[in-house]
Amino acid sequence: KQVTTRIAEADAEMHVRTIVSPLDGTEIMECLGIGPGRVVGEAKEYLINAIIEGRLSAHDKEAARRSLLAWRAGAAS
C-alpha cells in the first residue's frame, strides 16, 4: 500500500479508538436493570457503533438511554 493510504487508515483507526460511549458501565447497568456481565460490553459497543454511524451524539445521555432500551427490546425478541 502507499504510505498515504496507510497513514489515512491509521488516522481513522486512532479516531475510532477515542470515541467513548455516552453512558459508562454503571449507567448502562442502571438503565437496563442488569448487573455486571457481557451484556454491558455489548451495550457499550452498540452505543459506540451508533455514534460512528451518526445515529447518536457522543454527549447525549438521554438519547443514548432511549436507544439502549430500544436495542435491548429488539435483542430480547
SULFENTA-V286943 format. One record per pair of residues at least 6 apart in sequence whose C-alpha atoms are under 8 Angstrom apart, sorted by the first residue. I is the first residue (numbers start at 1). GAP is how many residues later the second one is. D is the distance in whole Angstrom. If there is no record, write none. Layout:
i->{I,I}
gap->{GAP,GAP}
d->{D,D}
This chain:
i->{16,19,19,19,20,20,21,21,21,21,21,22,22,22,22,22,22,23,23,23,23,24,25,25,25,28,28,28,28,29,29,29,31,31,32,32,32,43,46,47,47,47,47,50,51,51,56,56,57}
gap->{36,29,32,39,28,38,23,24,26,27,37,25,36,37,38,39,42,21,38,41,42,20,15,16,19,12,15,16,37,6,7,11,34,38,36,37,40,25,22,9,17,20,21,6,6,7,7,8,6}
d->{8,7,8,8,6,7,6,8,6,5,7,7,5,6,7,6,7,8,6,7,8,8,6,8,8,6,7,8,8,6,7,7,7,8,8,7,8,7,8,8,7,8,7,5,6,6,7,7,8}
